[in-house]
Amino acid sequence: MPTGLTKDAGWQIGVSRILPHPAAIVWDFISSPEGIALWLGTGAVLTPERGTSYRTAEGVAGEVRGYRPADRIRVTHGTTTVQVALTSAADGARTTLRFHQEHLAGAEERERQRAHWQRVMDQVATALDRR
């Protein structure tokens, strides 16, 4: 089976990075309106309740599938599913941030989304470093 293709979730991509910030700081940003605009889309407002819907300014609609404060947010995004998750390092000073997207259309979309999530990660890291 090609890299990125799974039996259950179809084509998927994941991007992660260790950030030099405590998990609480990363969570506060990633779940804030500014953070949500970076990773989900401008205008999206998420309610931390399963089944609630959102719409971005670009017109992409979805719904919250999971929302565990200080841990992860999982939403549908058009025909795909996006998850953002945090894992605190043992020292508490660093956090691994992960973006994962599944049910992509194929290998080409997977590569496009890899570049997208790497850009998003760069933007999140820059925003956190400025705080």
C-alpha positions in Angstrom: 0.0 0.0 0.0 1.4 3.5 -0.9 2.6 5.8 1.9 -0.3 7.8 3.3 -3.0 5.4 2.2 -4.8 3.5 4.9 -7.5 0.9 4.7 -9.9 2.8 7.1 -9.2 6.5 6.6 -8.1 6.5 2.9 -5.4 9.0 2.1 -4.1 11.0 5.0 -1.3 13.3 6.1 0.2 14.2 9.4 2.6 17.0 10.3 4.1 17.5 13.8 6.6 19.7 15.5 8.0 20.1 19.0 7.5 23.7 20.1 9.4 25.3 22.9 6.3 26.3 24.8 4.2 24.7 27.6 1.1 22.8 26.5 -1.2 25.4 28.2 0.3 28.2 26.1 0.0 26.2 22.9 -3.6 25.1 23.7 -4.7 28.7 24.6 -3.4 29.9 21.2 -4.6 26.9 19.0 -8.1 27.1 20.5 -8.3 30.9 20.3 -10.0 32.8 17.4 -6.5 33.7 16.0 -5.3 30.2 16.2 -8.4 28.6 14.8 -8.2 31.1 11.8 -4.7 29.8 11.1 -5.4 26.1 11.1 -9.1 25.8 10.2 -9.9 29.0 8.3 -10.8 32.6 8.8 -14.2 33.1 10.4 -14.6 29.6 11.8 -16.0 29.6 15.4 -15.8 26.3 17.2 -18.1 25.4 20.0 -16.5 22.7 22.3 -19.4 20.5 21.9 -19.7 17.4 19.6 -22.0 17.9 16.6 -21.9 21.7 16.5 -21.3 23.2 13.1 -19.0 25.9 11.8 -18.4 27.7 8.5 -15.2 29.5 7.4 -15.2 32.8 5.5 -14.2 30.8 2.4 -17.4 28.8 2.7 -16.0 25.5 4.0 -18.5 23.9 6.4 -17.9 21.2 9.0 -18.8 20.0 12.4 -17.1 19.3 15.7 -16.4 15.6 16.1 -14.4 15.8 19.3 -13.2 18.5 21.6 -11.0 17.6 24.6 -9.7 20.8 26.2 -5.9 21.0 26.5 -5.7 17.8 24.4 -7.3 17.7 20.9 -9.9 19.1 18.6 -11.3 16.9 15.8 -13.6 18.4 13.1 -14.9 17.5 9.7 -13.7 20.0 7.0 -15.6 19.6 3.8 -15.2 15.9 2.9 -12.1 15.4 5.1 -11.5 15.2 8.9 -8.9 17.4 10.6 -7.5 16.9 14.0 -5.1 19.1 16.0 -3.5 17.4 19.0 -1.0 18.3 21.7 1.4 16.2 23.8 3.3 17.8 26.6 7.0 16.9 27.0 8.0 15.3 30.3 9.8 18.6 31.3 6.5 20.5 30.7 8.4 23.2 28.8 7.9 21.8 25.3 4.8 20.6 23.5 4.4 18.4 20.4 1.8 19.9 18.1 0.2 17.6 15.5 -2.0 18.3 12.6 -3.6 15.3 11.0 -6.0 15.2 8.0 -7.7 12.0 6.6 -10.1 11.1 3.9 -8.1 13.0 1.3 -9.0 12.5 -2.4 -5.6 11.0 -3.4 -1.9 11.2 -3.4 -1.9 14.6 -5.1 -4.2 16.2 -2.5 -2.0 14.5 0.2 1.1 16.3 -1.1 -0.8 19.6 -1.4 -2.0 19.2 2.2 1.4 18.3 3.5 2.7 21.7 2.2 -0.4 23.4 3.6 0.1 21.9 7.1 3.8 22.7 7.1 3.0 26.4 6.3 0.3 26.4 9.1 2.8 24.9 11.5 5.4 27.6 10.6 2.7 30.3 11.2 1.6 28.8 14.5 5.3 28.6 15.7 6.0 32.2 14.7 2.8 33.4 16.4 3.7 31.6 19.6 7.3 32.9 19.6 5.9 36.5 19.4 3.8 36.0 22.6 
